[in-house]
Amino acid sequence: MATSPAAAERLLNLVIALVNTPVRMTKEQVRSTVAGYGDAPSDESFERMFERDKDMLRELGVPVLTITDAGHGDDFGYRIDLDTYALAPIDLTAAELGVLTMAAELWQDRSLRADSTRALTKLRAVGQAPGSTDLVAGLSPRVRDGGGAFAPLVDAVQARQAVRFTYRAATTGEVRERVVEPWKLLARRGGWVLVARDRDRGATRSFRLSRIEGSVRTVGPAGAFETPTPEELADALSSWDSGTRGVATLAVLPDRASALRARDVDGPRPTVAGRDVLRVPFRADWELAEEVVGYGDAVLVLEPTPVREAVLSLLRRAAALDDDGGTAHDVEAAEVSRG
């Protein structure tokens, strides 16, 4: 059941009050002390509001108890059963905490980094040892920031609401507005990808969030399209598992770029200047270039030349956005190191 922001805030205030009451709270106390209920224009309005909220909390699994006064059977009060509502003590093994750390490190997006870091800090407090994350050191996948497009697209996918955005095509460089029905967000090749049905083309398409320019705006009401069937989604995702165009040769620092290492073919082979040499299949120059840039100086492209040039182009573009006066020198140095 959907609630407005004001109703959701009122529900949260009620939960906080009922959790912290020493014995119980009467309706009168709720109305006078819990934010959101004092605005009720009449007794009847408050009564309907409180009963609706109490029923909703119970539907959500919050154990709201009704307590009668021992001397007055018609004097009702309310509180939350803490024994039922409280979570069981968390006892994480070193391996479990390590896996959670690896999962949290996946979320490099600005909109989620703070929440995942805060949650992980709390979980570490109940872990067995401060060093329990060592089991997965160097294995964490990295996904680049989805930018301002990430949060509104997450909301649109959940609400089944169409969106409009400006997109720069990778192959042609064409910039045009797209109106799509967002189906799913995926972490692919080091970046975020939106799988959606393009309304103008009447077909499914995938969009790199890094290529969305400007803001993402909603179009029309929520619930405007049906959730794709597993078969439709599998068909839309099949392009990510096929269409290999070539194989790139990369020089990678030891214990870095685990996602690239997982796709290495025909290995192992001799190292070059202390770096492991990988041969990684790829679908498009720009796609592999965007993934490689995310690893910084840990990955150098040896061949093919178009992929290396695409990497340098991305570095130049990033440098152009940097206000630091020393950027040109930094980019030149990066070009030399990759050349």
Sequence and secondary structure as in RCSB ss.txt:
>XXXX:A:sequence
MATSPAAAERLLNLVIALVNTPVRMTKEQVRSTVAGYGDAPSDESFERMFERDKDMLRELGVPVLTITDAGHGDD
FGYRIDLDTYALAPIDLTAAELGVLTMAAELWQDRSLRADSTRALTKLRAVGQAPGSTDLVAGLSPRVRDGGGAF
APLVDAVQARQAVRFTYRAATTGEVRERVVEPWKLLARRGGWVLVARDRDRGATRSFRLSRIEGSVRTVGPAGAF
ETPTPEELADALSSWDSGTRGVATLAVLPDRASALRARDVDGPRPTVAGRDVLRVPFRADWELAEEVVGYGDAVL
VLEPTPVREAVLSLLRRAAALDDDGGTAHDVEAAEVSRG
>XXXX:A:secstr
    HHHHHHHHHHHHHHHH SS B HHHHHHHSTTTTT SSHHHHHHHHHHHHHHHHHTT  EEEEE SS TT 
EEEEE HHHHS       HHHHHHHHHHHHHB SHHHHHHHHHHHHHHHTTSS TTGGGGGTT    B   GGGH
HHHHHHHHHT EEEEEEE TTT  EEEEEEEEEEEEEETTEEEEEEEETTTTEEEEEEGGGEEEEEEEES TT S
    HHHHHHHHGGGGS   EEEEEEE TT  HHHHHT  S     BTTBEEEEEEES HHHHHHHHHTTGGGEE
EEE HHHHHHHHHHHHHHHHT   TTHHHHHHHHHHHH 
